[in-house]
Amino acid sequence: MTSSTLPQRRIRVLTNRPSGREGFKINWWLTALMLVASLTVLLPLYFTVAMALKSPDQIGTGTGLAWPNPLNWENFAAAYVATNFPRAFMSTAFVTVFSVLGSLACSSLVAYAIARNWNHRFFRGSFVYLLSAMFIPFPVIILPLIKQTALLGLDNPAGVVFLHVLGGISFNALLYIAFVRSIPVELEESARMDGATTWQVFRKIIFPLLAPMNATVGIFAFLGSWNDFLLPQMMIADPALQTLPVVQMLFQGEFNTNYSLAFASYLMAMAPTLVVYILAQRWVLSGVMRGAVK
């Protein structure tokens, strides 16, 4: 074989190799399983949209899954007025925004203190204490908490924010601690050599590096506070300051329920959570995966 035929033989061998796309096989069983599993989310969402666009007559005569014809968009306007949506929305937004900000600040500070002082017995004990708090059922302590907040004058949205932040420290700090341990200590040591204090190290170095985990904790805190029904119902004494999940109870009477207006109200309240989750879902998965690997 001459040297001139070697390049041709090499080209022929390379062209006969299957490409990565050709060698990739689709697991159709797993794909079908994922499609069926997605119906657990898509089917209730379709049912909610269909019910929100039906009139009471269409609900009484047709099936729940039938698409309404004609569409009754006035249900949203009626639910908007009946729930005083702007006021309830602002109260819910107040609770949610400050719960998210408080959870990010308090949980990250607690996790940073524990992760960087793990050799001290006090901080190890604090970590065990936080973990043990996760095993206490919330209904067991809700009545004493409501009694204490009422005595302190926190029977309002501010008290709900306070309990949301404190109640989430255990789980959020657990996520943060695993993430903080993956950050090299040499970054902090070099900053301290330049004269940075502990607070400056945390604010300018550690907290920006926690961005993926901040998104994860933020979305969990957002969903938990926005959809919370129990705490606002039992703590907020003024009906004018109630949140959306509690206000939506007015559509449920003793003997009947206005399903058209109820589902229209549910859909309006659910829209912000869908938008936030769609925008932040890639950060959620990134934060959980990076926090799980040291």
N, C-alpha and C positions, 0 to 999 in steps of 0.2 A: 504494500500500500504506500503510495507516494504521499509526500507532505501536502500536495495540493488537494488531495481528497479528504484530508483530516477536517478542515473547516466545514466542508459540505456534510460530512458524517455527523459532526457536532451539531450543526444546525438542524439536521434531520431528527436527531435524538431529542433536542430541546423542543422542537415543534410537536413531537409525538407525546410529550408529557401532558397530562391533564392539568388544566389550570385550577386555581383555588376554587373558583366558582363552580367549575364542572365537578370537582371532587366533593363538594358540599352536598349533603343529603338532608332533606327536610324531614323531620319527624312529624309525620302527619297525625299520628295518634296524640302527641303532645299538643300540636296545634289545634286539633279538634277539641281537646280537653280545655284549652285556654279560651276558645270561643264559647264553649258552653258555660265556663265559669264567668265570663264577662256578662252573661245574661243576668247574673245576680245583681249587677249594677245597672245595666242598661234597661232591663225590663221595669224595675221600679221607677226609674227616671222617666221612661216613656209613659208609664201609668200616671205619674204626677202631672206631666204636661197635658196629657189627654183629659184628665179630670179637671184641671184648671181652666180648660177651654170649653167645657160643657155647660149647658144650662141645666137647671134642676129637672126639667122634663126629659132631657137626653140622658141624664143619670138614671132616672126611674124606668125608662123604657129599654135602653140598650145595655150592652155588657160593658164592663169596666175597661176592657182593652180596645173597644171600638173607637176609631178616630172620629171626633165630633165634626158634624157638617150641618149647619155652618159653625164657624168658630165664634166664640163669645168672648171677645177681648175685654168687654166691659166688666168682667169678673175682677180683673186686676185693679181697675179704677175703684170698684166698690170695696174691695179688700183694703186698698190704700187709704180710703176714707174711714172705714170701720175701725181699723187698728191704729189710726193716727200714725201712719207709718213713719213720717219724718221724726217725730218725737221718740218713738220706740227705737228707730234706727240709730239715732244719736246716742241714746242711752246704752244700746248694745255696743256701738262703736267705742264709746268711752270705756266701758268695761274691757273690751277686747284689746284695744290699743295699749292701755296701761298695764293690762295683765301680761301682754307679750313683752313689753319693754321691761317690766319688773322681773319677769322670769329670766330674760336674757342677762340682765345685770346681776341679780342676786345669785342665780345658779352658777354662772360662770365664775363669779368671785369665790363662792364656796368651793367649787371644784378646783380652782387654781390654788387656793390655800391648802386643801387636803393633798392634792397631787404633789406639790412642791415641799410639803412638810410631812411626808409619809413616815419618816423615821421617828417622829414624835408620837408618844402614846396618846396624847389628847386628840390629835387629828385622826389617828386610826380609830379611836373610839367614836369620834364624830361620824366617820364613814359607816361604822357598824350601826350607829344610832339612826342615820338616814336610811340605811337599808331596812332596818326593822320597822321604820314608819310606813314602808310600802306594804306591809302585811297586816296593817290595822284597817278593818273595814270602815269606810267613811260614814255609813249610817250610825255606827257606834258613837262617834264623836260629834256628829252634826248638831245635836241638841245642846250640849255644853258650849260649842263654838257660837251658836246663835245667841245663847244667853250672854256670853261674854261680850260679843260685838254689840248687843243691845245696850249693855251697861256702859260701854265705851262710846256710845253714840255713833256706831258704824253700821246702823241698819239702813244702808243706802248703797248705791253703786260702788262707792269707795271701799266699803267693807267687803263687797264681793271681790273686788280687785285684790284686796289684801289677802283673802283666803285662797284665791286662785294662785297667787305668787307663792305663798307658803306651802300650799298643798302640792305644788309641782316641783319643789326644790329636790325632793328625794330622787325622783326619776330623772329629772333634767341633770342634776349633778352627777348621777351615775354615767350618763352619756358624755358629759363634759370631761370627767376624770380620765376616761379611757382615751379621749382625744388629746388632752393636755400632756399625757405621758408620752405621746408620740412626737411632741415638739422637743427638739434638742435643747438641753439646758445651756449649752455653750452660747446660744443667742442671748440669753439673759445675762450670762456672766460677762460677755463683751460689752453689753449696754451698761452694766453696773461699773465696769472699769472706766467708762466714759462719764461717770457721775450720775447716772439715772437712778431714781428711787424705785422702790417696789411698785408704787402706783404708776409711775411713768412706764416701767417695763410692761406692766399688764395692759395699760391703755394704748401704748404705741406699738407693742410687739405681739403680745399674746392674743389680745382680743381681735386684732385684724386677721390673725392666722386661724381664728376660730370661726371664720365666715361660713364654711359648710355646715358645721355643727350648729351655728346660730340659726341658719335657715331651718334645720331639722327641728330644733327646739321651738323656734318661732311658729312653725306651721302646726305643731302639736298644741302649743299654747293657744294659738288662734282658734283652732277647731274646738278645743275644749271649752274656751270661754264664750265663743260665739253661739255654740249650740247648747250651752248649759241652761237647764231648766230648774233644777232643784234649788240651788243656792239663791238665785234671784227671787224665786217664788217665796222662799221661807225667810229671807233676810230683808228685802226691800219693803219697807212699810208703806211708802207713798205709791199709790197705783200709777200716778203720772210719771214715775221714774222707772217703771217696769221695762224689761227687755222684750225683744221680739218673741222668743219662745213662750214666754208667759202670756203676753198679750194675745197670741194666737189661740189661746184657750177659749176666748169669747165666742168662737164659732161652734163650740161644742155645748149644746144645751142638755137639759135633763132628759128629754125624750127624743130629740132629733139633732142632727148636725148638718150645717150648711156646707156640704162637701165642695161645691164649686168655689166659694169664697175661701174656704180653708186651704184647699190645695193651691189656689192662686197666691195666697199669703205665704204658704210654705215655699213656693217656687221663688218668690221675691226675696225671702230671707235666705234661701239656699244659694242664690246667684253669687254673692260675694265670696262664699267659701269655695265654690267651683273655680272662680277666677284666680283666687290666691293660690289654690293648690296647683292649677295648671301652670302658673308662672313659676312656682317654687319646687315642683316635683323633682327636677333633676338635682337640685341642691339637697333635697331630703335623702335620696338614695346615696349620694356622694358622702354626706355627713355620717350616715349610719355605717357605711362600709369603711371609711377612713377611721372612724372612731373605734371600730372593732379590731383594728390591727395596730399593734404597738410598734 
